């Protein structure tokens, strides 16, 4: 899924992968995330809006950095740290890979804070600060529920947690109120794990 988001960023001519790229790739690949968004008409409207990025609303984002300002940045570390070794085909650490108990593994293998949204998160090359924070937050959510891997609903919940992210802007413009999603995500997760566990994204 992360590799798909990176490919979208390249095709769109963006220098960083942001939360809208993550949202688009997540909805394409994860059935639980799609279920949490809503019915077929709502999902079709949202995906239809997302595909217009490269020829429409996304043009104003090119050359700018997605940073809501809610998360203070610190300089990236000198060397990558990924004790799990879980990587996607682009060389980035897959958020669906094993969860680092110490919260150190970032989206590209760089060390990040385990805090997600409670303090500092290290920006990583190729990712917007908001996207880096969302990936770290998704890992933290998986750890809190004792899951070995990050699920699609973990990432969706992390994406909508930042009201100033591009993912939330896209959702709102497509007629999907982000504030409605947390309870829907919880309902999908409850059904998912009652059935014996969900798939990782």
Sine and cosine of phi, psi and omega as CSV:
sin_phi,cos_phi,sin_psi,cos_psi,sin_omega,cos_omega
0.00,0.00,-0.69,0.72,0.02,-1.00
-0.90,0.45,-0.64,0.77,0.04,-1.00
-0.88,0.48,-0.61,0.79,0.04,-1.00
-0.90,0.44,-0.64,0.77,0.04,-1.00
-0.90,0.43,-0.65,0.76,0.02,-1.00
-0.90,0.43,-0.67,0.75,0.01,-1.00
-0.89,0.46,-0.62,0.79,0.03,-1.00
-0.89,0.45,-0.65,0.76,0.02,-1.00
-0.88,0.48,-0.67,0.74,0.01,-1.00
-0.90,0.43,-0.71,0.70,-0.01,-1.00
-0.90,0.44,-0.56,0.83,-0.01,-1.00
-0.99,0.17,-0.12,0.99,0.00,-1.00
0.98,0.22,0.41,0.91,-0.01,-1.00
-0.99,-0.12,0.64,-0.77,-0.03,-1.00
-0.99,0.16,-0.25,0.97,0.06,-1.00
-0.75,-0.66,0.52,-0.86,0.14,-0.99
-1.00,0.09,0.83,-0.56,-0.07,-1.00
-0.92,-0.40,-0.09,-1.00,-0.08,-1.00
-0.93,0.36,-0.47,0.88,0.06,-1.00
-0.93,0.36,-0.61,0.79,0.09,-1.00
-0.89,0.46,-0.69,0.72,0.02,-1.00
-0.88,0.48,-0.69,0.72,0.01,-1.00
-0.87,0.49,-0.70,0.71,-0.02,-1.00
-0.88,0.48,-0.76,0.65,-0.01,-1.00
-0.90,0.43,-0.62,0.79,0.00,-1.00
-0.89,0.46,-0.72,0.70,-0.02,-1.00
-0.92,0.40,-0.51,0.86,0.04,-1.00
-0.95,0.32,-0.52,0.86,-0.17,-0.99
-0.95,-0.31,-0.31,0.95,-0.17,-0.99
-0.87,-0.50,0.91,-0.40,-0.03,-1.00
-0.92,0.39,-0.55,0.83,0.01,-1.00
-0.92,0.39,-0.63,0.78,0.05,-1.00
-0.90,0.44,-0.66,0.75,0.03,-1.00
-0.89,0.45,-0.65,0.76,0.01,-1.00
-0.89,0.45,-0.60,0.80,-0.01,-1.00
-0.94,0.35,-0.52,0.85,0.00,-1.00
-0.92,0.39,-0.65,0.76,0.02,-1.00
0.60,-0.80,-0.31,-0.95,-0.07,-1.00
-0.96,0.27,0.04,-1.00,-0.07,-1.00
-0.85,0.53,-0.64,0.77,-0.03,-1.00
-0.92,0.40,-0.69,0.72,0.02,-1.00
-0.90,0.43,-0.69,0.73,-0.02,-1.00
-0.90,0.43,-0.67,0.75,0.01,-1.00
-0.90,0.44,-0.63,0.77,0.02,-1.00
-0.90,0.43,-0.67,0.74,0.00,-1.00
-0.92,0.40,-0.73,0.69,0.01,-1.00
-0.91,0.42,-0.59,0.81,0.05,-1.00
-0.89,0.46,-0.59,0.81,0.04,-1.00
-0.95,0.32,-0.66,0.75,-0.02,-1.00
-0.87,0.49,-0.63,0.78,-0.07,-1.00
-0.95,0.30,-0.22,0.98,0.02,-1.00
-0.99,0.12,-0.01,1.00,-0.11,-0.99
-0.82,0.57,-0.76,0.65,-0.14,-0.99
-0.94,0.35,-0.28,0.96,-0.03,-1.00
-0.88,-0.48,0.03,1.00,-0.08,-1.00
-0.67,-0.74,-0.91,-0.40,-0.15,-0.99
-0.87,0.50,-0.47,0.89,-0.05,-1.00
-0.94,0.34,-0.29,0.96,-0.03,-1.00
-0.89,0.46,-0.53,0.85,-0.01,-1.00
-0.96,0.27,-0.23,0.97,0.02,-1.00
-1.00,0.04,-0.31,0.95,-0.06,-1.00
-0.89,0.45,0.72,-0.69,0.00,-1.00
1.00,0.10,-0.04,1.00,0.04,-1.00
-0.92,-0.39,0.30,-0.96,-0.03,-1.00
-0.95,-0.31,0.76,-0.65,0.05,-1.00
-0.98,0.17,0.94,-0.34,0.04,-1.00
-0.51,-0.86,0.94,-0.35,-0.06,-1.00
-0.93,0.37,-0.29,0.96,-0.06,-1.00
1.00,0.06,-0.09,1.00,-0.03,-1.00
-0.99,0.17,-0.27,0.96,-0.11,-0.99
-0.83,-0.55,0.92,-0.39,0.00,-1.00
-0.92,0.38,0.65,-0.76,-0.03,-1.00
-0.99,-0.15,0.48,-0.88,0.14,-0.99
-0.77,-0.63,0.37,-0.93,-0.05,-1.00
-0.87,0.49,0.54,-0.84,0.04,-1.00
-0.93,0.38,0.42,-0.91,0.00,-1.00
-0.94,0.33,0.28,-0.96,-0.05,-1.00
-0.95,0.31,-0.44,0.90,-0.04,-1.00
-0.62,-0.78,0.50,-0.87,0.01,-1.00
-0.93,0.37,0.54,-0.84,0.06,-1.00
-0.76,-0.65,0.91,-0.42,0.08,-1.00
-0.56,-0.83,1.00,0.03,-0.04,-1.00
-0.91,0.42,-0.34,0.94,-0.04,-1.00
-0.99,0.10,-0.47,0.88,-0.01,-1.00
0.97,0.25,0.18,0.98,-0.02,-1.00
-0.98,0.18,0.91,-0.41,-0.03,-1.00
-0.77,-0.64,0.43,-0.90,0.12,-0.99
-0.99,-0.10,0.08,-1.00,-0.08,-1.00
-0.88,0.48,-0.32,0.95,0.01,-1.00
-1.00,0.06,-0.10,0.99,-0.06,-1.00
0.99,-0.14,-0.03,1.00,0.00,-1.00
-1.00,0.04,0.52,-0.85,0.07,-1.00
-0.93,0.38,0.79,-0.61,-0.01,-1.00
-0.97,0.23,0.81,-0.58,0.02,-1.00
-0.91,0.41,-0.28,0.96,0.07,-1.00
-0.99,0.10,-0.07,1.00,0.00,-1.00
-0.96,0.27,-0.01,-1.00,-0.03,-1.00
-0.82,0.57,0.63,-0.77,0.00,-1.00
-0.98,0.19,0.78,-0.62,0.05,-1.00
-0.97,0.25,0.91,-0.42,-0.04,-1.00
-0.85,0.53,-0.46,0.89,-0.01,-1.00
-1.00,0.01,-0.10,1.00,0.02,-1.00
0.96,0.27,0.40,0.91,-0.13,-0.99
-1.00,0.01,-0.40,0.92,-0.15,-0.99
-0.99,0.12,0.89,-0.46,0.00,-1.00
-1.00,-0.06,0.00,-1.00,-0.09,-1.00
-0.92,0.38,-0.29,0.96,0.07,-1.00
-0.86,-0.50,0.30,0.95,0.00,-1.00
1.00,-0.07,-0.15,0.99,0.02,-1.00
-0.98,0.22,0.41,-0.91,0.02,-1.00
-0.95,0.30,0.70,-0.71,0.06,-1.00
-0.73,-0.69,0.27,-0.96,0.07,-1.00
-0.94,0.33,0.57,-0.82,0.09,-1.00
-0.96,0.27,-0.17,0.99,-0.16,-0.99
-0.93,0.36,-0.48,0.87,-0.07,-1.00
0.92,0.38,-0.99,-0.16,-0.07,-1.00
-0.97,-0.26,0.16,0.99,-0.06,-1.00
-0.98,-0.18,0.12,0.99,0.00,-1.00
0.07,-1.00,-0.76,-0.65,-0.12,-0.99
-1.00,0.09,0.58,-0.81,0.14,-0.99
-0.70,-0.71,0.72,-0.70,-0.02,-1.00
-0.99,0.13,0.78,-0.62,0.10,-0.99
-0.92,0.38,0.52,-0.85,-0.01,-1.00
-0.79,-0.62,0.56,-0.83,-0.05,-1.00
-0.85,0.53,0.73,-0.68,0.05,-1.00
1.00,-0.03,-0.18,0.98,0.00,-1.00
-0.86,-0.51,0.61,-0.79,0.13,-0.99
-0.94,0.35,0.43,-0.90,0.05,-1.00
-0.82,0.57,-0.64,0.76,-0.01,-1.00
-0.92,0.38,-0.61,0.79,0.03,-1.00
-0.93,0.38,-0.67,0.74,0.05,-1.00
-0.85,0.52,-0.69,0.73,-0.01,-1.00
-0.91,0.41,-0.63,0.78,0.01,-1.00
-0.90,0.43,-0.65,0.76,0.03,-1.00
-0.91,0.42,-0.65,0.76,0.04,-1.00
-0.91,0.41,-0.64,0.77,0.02,-1.00
-0.91,0.42,-0.64,0.77,0.03,-1.00
-0.88,0.48,-0.66,0.75,0.06,-1.00
-0.89,0.46,-0.66,0.75,0.00,-1.00
-0.90,0.44,-0.62,0.79,0.03,-1.00
-0.90,0.44,-0.67,0.74,0.03,-1.00
-0.90,0.45,-0.65,0.76,0.02,-1.00
-0.89,0.46,-0.66,0.75,-0.05,-1.00
-0.89,0.46,-0.52,0.86,0.03,-1.00
-1.00,-0.10,0.14,0.99,0.09,-1.00
0.96,0.28,0.37,0.93,-0.02,-1.00
-1.00,0.03,0.61,-0.80,0.01,-1.00
-0.98,0.21,-0.27,0.96,-0.04,-1.00
-0.68,-0.73,0.42,-0.91,0.04,-1.00
-0.99,0.17,0.73,-0.68,0.04,-1.00
-0.99,-0.12,0.21,-0.98,0.06,-1.00
-0.88,0.47,-0.59,0.81,0.01,-1.00
-0.95,0.33,-0.49,0.87,0.12,-0.99
-0.87,0.50,-0.73,0.69,-0.04,-1.00
-0.94,0.35,-0.65,0.76,0.01,-1.00
-0.88,0.47,-0.69,0.73,0.03,-1.00
-0.88,0.48,-0.63,0.77,0.02,-1.00
-0.92,0.39,-0.62,0.79,-0.02,-1.00
-0.91,0.41,-0.63,0.78,-0.05,-1.00
-1.00,0.08,-0.10,1.00,-0.01,-1.00
-0.96,0.28,-0.36,0.93,0.02,-1.00
-0.98,-0.19,0.97,-0.23,-0.10,-1.00
-0.91,0.41,-0.24,0.97,-0.03,-1.00
-0.96,-0.26,0.20,0.98,0.01,-1.00
-0.98,0.20,0.33,-0.94,0.05,-1.00
-0.92,0.39,-0.52,0.85,0.04,-1.00
-0.88,0.48,-0.70,0.72,0.02,-1.00
-0.92,0.39,-0.63,0.77,0.04,-1.00
-0.86,0.50,-0.70,0.72,0.02,-1.00
-0.89,0.45,-0.70,0.71,0.01,-1.00
-0.85,0.53,-0.74,0.67,-0.04,-1.00
-0.90,0.44,-0.67,0.74,-0.02,-1.00
-0.93,0.37,-0.43,0.90,0.03,-1.00
-1.00,0.02,0.09,1.00,0.04,-1.00
0.99,0.13,0.41,0.91,0.04,-1.00
-0.90,-0.44,0.99,-0.12,-0.03,-1.00
-0.88,0.47,0.86,-0.51,-0.05,-1.00
-0.87,0.49,-0.52,0.86,-0.04,-1.00
-0.91,0.40,-0.33,0.94,0.01,-1.00
-0.99,0.15,-0.28,0.96,-0.15,-0.99
-0.97,0.23,-0.63,0.78,-0.02,-1.00
-0.79,0.61,-0.74,0.67,0.04,-1.00
-0.92,0.40,-0.53,0.85,0.05,-1.00
-0.93,0.37,-0.63,0.78,0.04,-1.00
-0.89,0.46,-0.69,0.73,0.02,-1.00
-0.87,0.48,-0.64,0.77,0.00,-1.00
-0.91,0.41,-0.67,0.74,0.02,-1.00
-0.90,0.43,-0.67,0.74,0.01,-1.00
-0.90,0.44,-0.65,0.76,0.00,-1.00
-0.88,0.47,-0.69,0.73,0.01,-1.00
-0.93,0.36,-0.64,0.77,-0.04,-1.00
-0.87,0.49,-0.74,0.67,-0.07,-1.00
-0.99,0.12,-0.32,0.95,0.13,-0.99
-0.93,0.37,-0.45,0.89,0.00,-1.00
-1.00,0.05,0.07,1.00,0.09,-1.00
0.94,-0.33,0.29,0.96,0.07,-1.00
0.95,-0.30,0.57,-0.82,-0.05,-1.00
-0.98,-0.22,0.17,-0.99,0.00,-1.00
-0.99,0.12,0.53,-0.85,0.07,-1.00
-0.98,0.18,0.46,-0.89,0.00,-1.00
-0.99,0.12,0.00,0.00,0.00,0.00
